[in-house]
Amino acid sequence: MSLSVIGFFTIMVIIALLISGRVSPLVAMVIPPIIAALIAGFSFDELGEFFNAGLSSVMSVAVMFIFAIIFFGIMQDVGLFEPLINKMIALSKGNIVIVAVITVLIAVVAQLDGSGASTFLITIPALLPLYLRLRMNPYLLLLLIAGAAAVVNMVPWGGPLGRVASVLEVDVTELWYPLITIQIIGVGLMLVLALYLGFREKNRILKQYGTLGVSHDDSTLNLGVVSLEVDTALRRPKLLWVNAVITILVIGILVAGIVPAGLAFLIGVAIALPINYRTPKEQIERVRTHAPNALTMASIIIAAGLFLGILNGSGMLTAIANNAVTILPSALSSYLHIIIGVLGVPFDLLLSTDAYYFALFPVVEQIGLTFNIDSLSTAYAMIIGNIVGTFVSPLAPAVWLALGLSGLEMGRHLKYSFFWMWGLSIVLLGIAIAIGIITI
């Protein structure tokens, strides 16, 4: 059995398990790839090598998870976000639609640094309590952030463009210029989507609760994700500005890349604990309270490392990428770049970002040249078609960070967001063709 077939079915099994919710993500991302590697003929020694390689690729993310969740947990305990939530409620007057639109605008600004991880770290801790307070579906929050951040992620420093530029050996800034129009249109479409989903959410809340308005009942805030119930004795209103400065500095260091993200949050935790809680017992208790969530998400990230390590080390991802373009009828070959672009978001579920741009893209680009398809058209079709789905993919570490911060489930996120993101990517692809960025 070929590596591409084994890899494809392995990924399909994992996605099915994640969507079904019948097993934990840790189980879904450990057992199937190990079985697949053994079926493909790899030894246990090679499995160990794949695990070590995968672990090294995600360890920094796992460390960041642990201390980011603890840090923002402490900030939630001390009540840092309460004034912000109250202010946003006052400004929006509890208007569900306005909150949805504001979410997109905040995500656009937060993603300007090109880091999905920092975008989720900035937006989710601040906005999730507001969503729960207004009884809004937290999966809507994740959808709006994911879509807006993905559109902005077309910037030269965002990652995908850099990969394409390195393959084509062109200047990444020159590659970006035609995409600015698509980014602006994409943000506009996300605002329209926020309006539509905001009205839909408003109607759902009215139907379910009979009224709009702010909920102050903790029992209504626990929607199967995170509970906002906080011991008032943990609040530190007199230290509000001190904690705000600490948070801004930590995020600033994160965005500037002065030190690794995990170290930034570790330092933040080490500073925030003694400032807010004076005794060692209190400090340890705060860490102990948030450690379960932090370690749970870190374990999932490590499991994802095994999953990616096996798929990359065994060559399954490369085989999938190479074989994906050979199954199309020859009559459609001249439209290969469009077809791959339309399938870009589903490819997010099958291929890592590196596999998509470093393995699949060069193959599609070379085949396209034989049918007189311009390399830049292939590049833009694959970028626009794929990038919108970045933050709905279980292969993207930043998505797991978002899920960890919000307490949401990957399967439910996929079911809620996938088709909206796929639809958005197809619309943007059509617009890019219509205005001449992509030629047929």
Long-range contacts (C-beta under 8 A, 24 or more apart in sequence): 1-39, 1-40, 2-319, 2-323, 3-40, 3-314, 3-315, 3-316, 3-319, 4-316, 4-319, 4-320, 4-322, 4-323, 4-324, 6-36, 6-39, 6-40, 6-316, 7-36, 7-311, 7-314, 7-316, 7-317, 7-319, 7-320, 8-320, 8-350, 9-36, 10-35, 10-36, 10-311, 10-316, 11-311, 11-349, 11-350, 14-307, 14-394, 15-349, 15-394, 15-414, 18-394, 18-410, 18-411, 18-414, 19-411, 19-414, 19-415, 20-411, 21-409, 21-411, 21-412, 24-300, 25-300, 25-303, 25-304, 25-394, 25-410, 26-299, 26-300, 26-303, 29-300, 29-303, 29-304, 29-306, 29-307, 29-394, 30-303, 30-306, 30-307, 33-306, 33-307, 33-310, 33-311, 34-306, 34-310, 36-310, 36-314, 36-316, 37-310, 37-314, 40-314, 40-316, 42-314, 46-313, 46-314, 47-310, 49-313, 50-306, 50-309, 50-310, 50-312, 50-313, 50-314, 51-305, 51-306, 51-309, 51-310, 52-309, 53-309, 53-312, 53-313, 54-304, 54-305, 54-306, 54-307, 54-308, 54-309, 54-310, 54-312, 54-313, 55-302, 55-305, 55-306, 55-309, 56-305, 57-305, 57-308, 57-309, 58-301, 58-302, 58-304, 58-305, 58-308, 58-397, 59-302, 59-305, 60-260, 60-261, 60-262, 61-117, 61-301, 61-397, 61-400, 61-401, 62-298, 62-301, 62-302, 62-305, 63-260, 63-262, 63-266, 63-298, 64-117, 64-260, 64-261, 64-262, 64-265, 64-401, 65-294, 65-297, 65-298, 65-301, 65-400, 65-401, 65-404, 66-262, 66-294, 66-295, 66-297, 66-298, 67-262, 67-265, 67-266, 67-268, 67-269, 67-294, 68-121, 68-261, 68-265, 68-401, 68-405, 69-290, 69-293, 69-294, 69-297, 69-404, 69-405, 70-265, 70-269, 70-286, 70-287, 70-290, 70-291, 70-294, 71-250, 71-265, 71-268, 71-269, 71-272, 72-121, 72-125, 72-405, 73-286, 73-289, 73-290, 73-293, 73-294, 74-269, 74-272, 74-273, 74-276, 74-286, 74-290, 75-125, 75-243, 75-247, 75-272, 76-125, 76-129, 76-230, 77-230, 77-231, 77-234, 77-235, 77-276, 77-286, 77-289, 78-234, 78-235, 78-236, 78-239, 78-243, 78-272, 78-276, 79-230, 79-234, 79-235, 79-236, 79-237, 79-240, 80-240, 80-243, 80-244, 80-247, 81-125, 81-126, 81-129, 82-129, 82-235, 83-240, 84-126, 85-126, 85-129, 85-130, 85-133, 88-130, 89-130, 89-133, 89-134, 89-214, 94-134, 94-212, 94-213, 94-214, 96-134, 96-136, 96-198, 96-199, 96-201, 96-202, 96-205, 96-212, 97-194, 97-195, 97-198, 97-199, 97-202, 98-198, 99-130, 99-131, 99-134, 99-136, 99-198, 100-136, 100-140, 100-144, 100-194, 100-195, 100-197, 100-198, 100-201, 101-191, 101-194, 101-195, 101-198, 103-127, 103-141, 103-144, 103-145, 103-148, 103-194, 104-144, 104-147, 104-148, 104-187, 104-190, 104-191, 104-194, 105-148, 105-191, 107-144, 107-145, 107-148, 107-149, 107-152, 108-148, 108-149, 108-151, 108-152, 108-187, 108-190, 110-149, 111-148, 111-149, 111-152, 111-153, 112-152, 112-155, 113-157, 113-255, 114-153, 114-155, 114-157, 114-158, 114-159, 115-254, 115-255, 115-398, 116-149, 116-153, 116-390, 116-391, 116-396, 116-398, 116-399, 117-261, 117-397, 117-398, 117-401, 118-251, 118-254, 118-255, 118-261, 119-145, 119-149, 119-398, 120-145, 120-149, 120-398, 120-401, 120-402, 120-405, 121-251, 121-254, 121-401, 121-405, 122-251, 124-402, 124-405, 124-406, 125-405, 128-226, 128-405, 128-406, 129-228, 132-215, 132-221, 132-223, 132-225, 132-226, 132-228, 133-214, 133-215, 133-221, 133-228, 134-205, 134-212, 134-214, 134-215, 135-205, 135-208, 135-209, 135-215, 135-220, 136-201, 136-205, 137-201, 137-204, 137-223, 137-416, 138-223, 138-225, 138-406, 138-408, 139-408, 139-412, 139-413, 139-416, 139-417, 140-197, 140-201, 140-416, 141-406, 142-402, 142-403, 142-406, 142-408, 142-413, 142-416, 142-417, 143-197, 143-413, 143-416, 143-417, 143-420, 143-421, 144-190, 144-193, 144-194, 144-197, 145-391, 145-402, 146-390, 146-391, 146-392, 146-399, 146-402, 146-417, 146-421, 147-190, 147-193, 147-388, 147-391, 147-417, 147-420, 147-421, 147-424, 148-187, 148-190, 149-390, 149-391, 150-387, 150-388, 150-389, 150-390, 150-391, 150-421, 151-183, 151-186, 151-187, 151-190, 151-387, 151-388, 151-428, 152-183, 152-187, 153-387, 153-390, 154-179, 154-182, 154-183, 154-383, 154-384, 154-387, 155-183, 159-353, 160-353, 160-357, 160-383, 160-386, 160-387, 160-390, 161-383, 163-353, 163-354, 163-357, 163-358, 163-361, 164-357, 164-361, 164-379, 164-382, 164-383, 167-357, 167-358, 167-361, 167-362, 167-365, 168-365, 168-375, 168-376, 168-379, 175-376, 175-379, 178-380, 178-437, 179-380, 179-383, 179-384, 179-437, 181-435, 181-437, 182-384, 182-428, 182-431, 182-432, 182-437, 185-428, 185-431, 186-388, 186-424, 186-428, 189-424, 189-427, 189-428, 190-424, 193-420, 193-424, 225-406, 225-407, 225-408, 226-406, 226-407, 234-286, 236-276, 239-275, 239-276, 242-275, 243-272, 243-275, 243-276, 246-271, 246-272, 246-275, 293-404, 293-407, 294-404, 296-404, 297-400, 297-401, 297-403, 297-404, 300-400, 300-404, 301-397, 301-400, 304-394, 304-395, 304-397, 304-400, 308-352, 308-395, 311-352, 312-352, 312-354, 312-355, 317-351, 317-352, 317-355, 317-359, 318-355, 318-359, 320-350, 320-351, 320-355, 321-351, 321-355, 321-356, 321-359, 321-360, 321-363, 322-359, 322-360, 322-363, 324-360, 325-360, 325-363, 325-364, 325-367, 333-367, 333-371, 334-371, 334-372, 334-373, 335-440, 336-364, 336-367, 336-368, 336-371, 336-373, 336-378, 337-364, 337-368, 337-373, 337-377, 337-378, 337-381, 337-382, 337-438, 338-381, 338-429, 338-433, 338-438, 338-440, 340-364, 340-381, 340-382, 340-385, 341-381, 341-382, 341-384, 341-385, 341-386, 341-425, 341-429, 341-438, 342-385, 342-426, 342-429, 343-385, 344-382, 344-384, 344-385, 344-386, 344-387, 344-388, 344-389, 344-425, 344-429, 345-385, 345-386, 345-388, 345-389, 345-392, 345-418, 345-421, 345-422, 345-425, 346-389, 346-422, 347-386, 347-389, 348-386, 348-389, 348-390, 348-392, 348-393, 348-395, 348-396, 349-389, 349-393, 349-394, 349-395, 351-395, 352-395, 353-390, 353-395, 353-396, 356-382, 356-386, 357-382, 373-439, 374-439, 377-438, 377-439, 380-432, 380-437, 380-438, 381-429, 381-432, 381-438, 384-425, 384-428, 384-429, 384-432, 384-438, 385-425, 385-426, 385-429, 386-425, 387-425, 388-421, 388-422, 388-424, 388-425, 388-428, 389-418, 389-421, 389-422, 389-425, 392-417, 392-418, 392-421
